[in-house]
Amino acid sequence: MKRIALITLLVSHAACADTPTITTFDVSYTDTVPVIDGTMSESAWDKALWRTMDAVILGAAPTADDFSGRYKLLWDEQAL
């Protein structure tokens, strides 16, 4: 299930890019649904790795002083 969700996410991204690049990586499973509130106070987030938001989906790439970001992913039986 996690590979299907990840492939769907990556294919939807690749469809928007001029030169599609598909990168795969493992996403940690959690049996406890974390709250998405920006605090990451649940212990499940400890096993998730930080990923950079470095893919340009539309337009020109922003400069580092304009935008930079990172995110974490987890999956359970219901969602990515």
N, C-alpha and C positions, 0 to 999 in steps of 0.2 A: 504494500500500500504506500509506503513512504517513497519508494522509487517512482511509482506512478504519479504521485502528487508533485514530486520534484521535477520529473520530466515534463509534466504539464506546465509547471511554472517556467521552466527553462525554454520550452518550445514557444510559449506565448511571448516571452522576452525576445527570442530569436526572430520571431515573425515581425517585430517592430524595428529591428536593427538592420542597417545597410549591409553589414557583413556579419552574419550570424556566427556566434561562437558559443558552443555549448560546453559548459563546465559542470561536472558532477562532483558532488561531495556527500559525505554521510551526514545525516541529521539525527540527533539523539532522540530516542523514544522516551516518553514520560507516561507513567500511569496515573499521574496527578495532573489534572487540568490546571495550567497556570493562569493567573489573571493577567490580562494584557492592559497594564496601567502605567508602564514606563518606569516602575520601581524595581522590578525583578527581585522581589523579596522572597519568592518561593525558592526552595532549595533545588527544584528541577532545573532552574536556569543555570546553576553552577556547572552542569555538565555540557551545556551548549556553548559552542565556540563563537567568538565575535567574527563577523564577516564584514568586509568593507562594501559600501555602496559605490561601486566604481564603474558600473555599466551605463553607457549613454543610450537611452531608449529613444529620445526624440531631440533633435536640434544639436547644437554644439555642446561640448563638455564644459561645465562650469569651472571656474578657477577655484583653487583651494580656499581662497579667502571669501568666495561667494557661497560655496557649499561643500560640506564633507559630512559623511554619515557612516554609520555601521549598524548592524542588526544581529539578532540571534534568532535561530529557528529551533523549534521542537515539534514533535509530532505525537499524536495519540490515535486511538482508534477512530476518532471523529474528524480530525482536522490536522493540517500542517500549521 
